[in-house]
Amino acid sequence: GLIVLANVRNGYASGPVDHEEVHATRIGAIGGIAGFASGISGAGWGPIGVKLLILSGLEPRHAIGSSLVAAPLIWLTGDVVMSLNATLLASCVLCGVGAYLLGRRTGLGMPAALFSALVFAFAPPRFFRLGQLHLTTIQWLPFCLAFVWTYFDRGRRRDLIWAGGFFVLQALTSGHGALFTAMSASLLVVWRLAFGPR
């Protein structure tokens, strides 16, 4: 909230707020309240990042990282709603595939890996957020973790490059997912360094 209001106050926005309409002493209070309300409502920092992109002149439809998946569909069909729905459904499938891969790489048998794939793809905390694109598109997280795990097992540099690539994809798709991926990968690295192989 503070960053958005500071940008508006300093004239970086070409939007409806005039430079003189927001008094300097009120920016902190308004920003603090907006940030607090955004934080407790579960909106996190993703929407603030999107607002900043829009304030910097980027069109709103290009401010979401999932447009990397949705844009080709929009270009081919011209149907934004269908493209959004296809992106959301693709995230479910990719979450399942990634969780299966992670399960197999960590030594789970096929039934256990399939079960983990179903749980991750359709778990209520993720699946019921399908209307919030920035929260449901965390499909690259298990792929990143799978390649971090494989790097520790095999020591191949390319596995680390794959893990980094999937982290970048996650960061471009969802700021929340990037934060979760960074925390999960860091904990995995600490755990593997502390306890070694399985």
N, C-alpha and C positions, 0 to 999 in steps of 0.2 A: 504494500500500500504506500509506504513512504517513497519508494522509487518512482512509482507511477505518478504520485502527486508532485514530487520534485520535478519530474520531467514536464508535467503540465505547467507548474509554476514558472519554470525557466524557459517556457516558450518552445519546447521541443515538439509539442503536439500541434498539429494543424487542425485540431478538432474544435469542438464547440466551446471550450473553456478559454475565456479571455485571460490574458496575462495578469490583469489587475483584479480579477474576480476572486482569486484565492489569496487571502492575506497570509503573509509569511509565518505569523505566529500560530496559525491554524493548521498548517501543513502537518506538523508533528502529531497533533491530536487526531486529526482526521485519518492520517496514515496509520497511526497506531491502532485505532478502532477498526479500520478496514482490514488491516493485517491480522488482528486478533480474531475478528469475525470470520475471516477467510480461513484461518488456521483451525478454529474449533469446528467449523462446518465441514472439515475434511477436504476443502478445496486445495490446501497446500500451496506450494509455490508455482505450480504449473500454470494456473490461470494468470498469475501476475506476469510470468514470462511471456505468455501469449499477448497480454495487454501491452507490454513493452514493445513487442514486435509490431503490433498494430499502431502504437503511438509513433514508432519510428518510420511509419509509412508503408509497411507491408500490408497487403490485402489480407483480411481475416481468413479467407479460405486457404491461404498459403502458410498460415501461422502454425499449423499442426503438423508435427513430424510424420504422422501417418499418411500425409498426402503423397509420400513416396510410393505407397501402395495404392492409394485411391486415385491419384492423378491419371495414371494410364487408363484406368477404367472409366474415369470421367471423360477423357479424350475420346475413347473408343465408343462409348454409349451416349454421352451427353446427359446421363441420369445421375445426379448427385446423390440422391437417396439410395439408389441401388448400389452405388459405389461405396457409400458409407457402410451399408449393411454387409456388403461383400468383404470389406476390410475387417469389420467386427467378427464375421464368421471365420475369416482366414486366421484371425488372431486365436480363436478357439482351437482350430486345427493345429496351428503352429505351436501353441502352448502344449498340446498333447504330444506332438512329435518331439518337441524339445525335452519334455519331462521323461518321455520314454527313453530317449537317447541318454539323458543324464542318469536315469536308473540303470540302464545297461552298462554304462561306463563305470559306475560305482560298484558294479558286481551283482546287481539284482538279477534274479531270474526273469524270464519272459512274463510270467503271470504277475509278478510284483511290479515290474516296470510298466506293464499295461495298466495295472490298477493306479499307479502313481500318475500315469498320463491322464487317465480319466478324472482323477481327483483334481489335478492342476488345471485341466482344461475347463472343468465344469464346477469347480468349487464355488459355493454361493458368494463369498466375498469378492470374487473376480467376475463370475458369470452374471450376477445381479447388477453389475456396474456397466453393462453393455451400452447403456446410454451415455456413459462418460468415456469417450474415446481415449483420453489421456490416461485413464486409470486401468482400462481393460487390456490395452495393448502392451502387455509385458512378455510377449512371446519370445524375445531374444534372450531373456534372463537365463533359462535353463540351458540354452545352447552355449552361452558364455561359460557357465559353471561346468558344463560337461567338458569343454576344451581346457579349462583350467585344471580340472581333475586329470585329464589325459596327459597334460603337460607334466604333472608331477609323477605320473606312472611311467611315461616313456621318455621324457626329457627332450622331446623334439621341439625345435624352435617354431615350426609351422603351427603347432597346436596353440602356442602362445599368441601367434599372429591371428589365428582364427578366433581365439577368445577376445582379443582386442577388437577385431572386426565386428563381432557380435555385440560387444559393449557399445561401440560407436553406433551401430544400428539401433540399439535400445535407447541410447541417448537422443538420437534423432527422432525416435518414435514417441518417447514419453519421458519427461523430466523426472516424474515419480519413479518410473521403471529404472531409469539410470541410477537414481539414488539407491533403490533396493538392490540393483545389480552390483553397484560398487560396494555396498555393505556386505552383501552375501559373498562376493568374490574375496573380499578382504578377510572375512571370517574363515572362508575355506582355505585360503593361503595360510593363515595363522594356524589353523587346525592341522593342515598337512605338514607344516614345518614342525609343529609340536609333537605330533604323534606318528609321523612318517606314513609309509604305505599301510593299507588296510590291516 
